[in-house]
Amino acid sequence: MKRNAFSEKQLLMLPPGYLAGLFSLLVFLFLGTAFFEYQYRKSEIEHIMREEAALLIHALRVGAENAITGYNENRSLLTGSLFDQLRLLDRLDMQKPLTSTDLCVIAGSNGVYRINVFDGNGRRIAYNTPLDHTPLDRTCDPRQMLQPLYSGKQDSLLLGIRQSASDRGPRLIAAVRRSRGGVIAGNIDASRLLDLRRRLGAGQLIQRIGADTTGIEYIIWQDANAILSATPNVSKADPVHTDPFLLSSYRATSAKTRMTAFNGKPVFEVVKPFYYNGVNVGLLRIGLKTDHYDVAAAKLRNRLLMLVGLVVIGSLFMFNLIVTRRSEAEMKHACERAQNFSSVILESMADVVVAVDAAGKITMINGPAEQLFLISLREVTGKHVNEVFPESAPFLDGIVSGRHAMLDREFFCTAGGRQLLLAGNFSLITGTDNRIEGAVAVLRDLTEQRAMQQVIDRQAKLQAMGELASGVAHEIRNPLNAIGILAQRLDIEFSPAADEPEYRHLVRTVLSEVHRLNAIVQRFLKFGRPPQLMPVPVHLDDFVRSYGTVLQSEAEKKSIRFTLKADCDRTVLIDREQMQQVLLNIIRNGVEATAKGGSIALRVFCRGSRSVIEIADSGTGIPAAKLPEIFNLYFTTKDDGSGMGLSIANQIVHAHGGLIEVSSREGEGSVFSIVLPSL
């Protein structure tokens, strides 16, 4: 105590100049420390804003790409369907020239709005007139509009989407070259396609994200010449060639940031070129509000000025502690606001977003990821991506290791007991010094889309096969009947002079084969015609249980264990007899593929708004190479099989508005799922 008192006394006894110098030195050192802390906290806030802005613009770019891709894929499907129907009309026209009456029937049953058949001179020789269509005089020369088809340079021509001449809405128009000479043209309603483009377009995405005004000042998508889309508060923007920063950003490959002004207010702007299919289609500019940044910076400056008025070293130290603590709280609050803001954006996306750090550990997943993979952010945070998303791990590791800056891949993964097909966009996250800080994956579920495409392809193939079968059957029936009549006359009216038993045997053999061929023709004709349904509301569980005894007897004939579980409790609209035929065909196939002592399980359950009848067997399974062919007409792997059971079953289920899904592993068995719409 005495020593401390003596030191303080010595300090007080120093000359005023020395004391002033010492105090000034301490104040200078403290103020320098405070100023350094101010700059450091400010740079940290800027760094957080830069990182969040980069993540936001990446999510916006991926969302816009997915919106454009989704629209293009739907347009391709609609266009392909229209071309398929026009080519089918050409095949029908080859068998027999189409008339206007034929076209009215075909257009009404196939969803085609308008069909015109032109001869080689451009003269319309057959057409249909929709009920809501007002006949108009033609104002254009078909040969001029369809010149590529008439000249033979093209077999098909897509004229695009045009407004109906009778003011009935937009129409998607296409034409194919007619085999008899001329052109067959048709159009379908494109209003749903245009509505899809409006709802999923990049401009709508910008408007939807920009509607959240808590942190975004504006969003602009512009090319080198003009604004392509922007939030409502943007009326004009600087051209790219007049702004050096925008010009350099337009030529760059990564995002750039700057502080600028908008409507007299400062904004933090992030700019990144928007590439689609390798082509630069403009710049994406997002202006973030700097309110929380300005408040934090202003408070830091005020604390710095207040330090100048303090003369007591102890007070200086206390004030420095308070400033530091308050600065940390403000920075944390700003960070939380930025994170909450980005979380709102990420949660509003339909795609799955997963972010990892440089070590490959998960730092963030959004709501769609939790729903798809049945996990929570708390469970997976800090875990290595290989533990949670093993299928995505190789792509994220490739990004984090620096081998790739961006990857687009499609891959299969298992989630919630289901195998899903995902489209992934994997991108690198870097800091201000280009240091790798992690990677982000944006995943889109393509399972339902691809399954629907397979169903469409399968149905189109079966439809074509059915029409071919029907045509062949009609051609065979007439000569077959003539042969049968002649054989009967030979058997009744003629008697040979010698070898009469052999003669009778040969004639009756001819008659027997004629009858067999006629039965085959009848099956052809039955397959070529859509099944005539007599649907009634049926409680699905009761229906399956009532028919369970028949199905069980099919299995017990071969000593196969049969189990039935029905817990769907829904009503469906079905034709009871034809749906019984579907179940019997599939159960018989399972019995024939299952060895003695095996098992067949029939289960009824609900999947969303649909009801599912699942038939699983422990048989030999179906080779992967043959799975796409099992519904083809006359395809069979059995020596005595007709090859029509599954084709007819698929045709009946499709007529009910449902579909049949198949999964199988060779040597382990097969699972057939009949998916039906519920009432």
Sequence and secondary structure as in RCSB ss.txt:
>XXXX:A:sequence
MKRNAFSEKQLLMLPPGYLAGLFSLLVFLFLGTAFFEYQYRKSEIEHIMREEAALLIHALRVGAENAITGYNENR
SLLTGSLFDQLRLLDRLDMQKPLTSTDLCVIAGSNGVYRINVFDGNGRRIAYNTPLDHTPLDRTCDPRQMLQPLY
SGKQDSLLLGIRQSASDRGPRLIAAVRRSRGGVIAGNIDASRLLDLRRRLGAGQLIQRIGADTTGIEYIIWQDAN
AILSATPNVSKADPVHTDPFLLSSYRATSAKTRMTAFNGKPVFEVVKPFYYNGVNVGLLRIGLKTDHYDVAAAKL
RNRLLMLVGLVVIGSLFMFNLIVTRRSEAEMKHACERAQNFSSVILESMADVVVAVDAAGKITMINGPAEQLFLI
SLREVTGKHVNEVFPESAPFLDGIVSGRHAMLDREFFCTAGGRQLLLAGNFSLITGTDNRIEGAVAVLRDLTEQR
AMQQVIDRQAKLQAMGELASGVAHEIRNPLNAIGILAQRLDIEFSPAADEPEYRHLVRTVLSEVHRLNAIVQRFL
KFGRPPQLMPVPVHLDDFVRSYGTVLQSEAEKKSIRFTLKADCDRTVLIDREQMQQVLLNIIRNGVEATAKGGSI
ALRVFCRGSRSVIEIADSGTGIPAAKLPEIFNLYFTTKDDGSGMGLSIANQIVHAHGGLIEVSSREGEGSVFSIV
LPSL
>XXXX:A:secstr
 HHHHHHHHHHHTS HHHHHHHHHHHHHHHHHHHHHHHHHHHHHHHHHHHHHHHHHHHHHHHHHHHHHHHHHHHH
HHHHHHHHHHHHHHHHHHHHS   HHHHHHHHHHHT SEEEEE TTS EEEE   TT       S HHHHTHHHH
TTS SEEEEEEEE TTSS EEEEEEEE TTSSEEEEEEE HHHHHHHHHHSHHHHHHHHHT TTTEEEEEEE SS
SEEEE TT      GGG HHHHHHHH SS EEEEEEETTEEEEEEEEEEEETTEEEEEEEEEEE HHHHHHHHHH
HHHHHHHHT   HHHHHHHHHHHHHHHHHHHHHHHHHHHHHHHHHHHH SSEEEEEETTSBEEEE HHHHHHHT 
 HHHHTTSBHHHH TTTHHHHHHHHTTS SEEEEEEEEEETTEEEEEEEEEEEEE TTS EEEEEEEEEE HHHH
HHHHHHHHHHHHHHHHHHHHHHHHHHHHHHHHHHHHHHHHHHH   SS HHHHHHHHHHHHHHHHHHHHHHHHHH
HHHS      EEEEHHHHHHHHHHHHHHHHHTTT EEEEEE    EEEE HHHHHHHHHHHHHHHHHHS TT EE
EEEEEEETTEEEEEEEE S    GGGGGGTTSTT  SSTT  S HHHHHHHHHHHTT EEEEEEETTTEEEEEEE
EE  
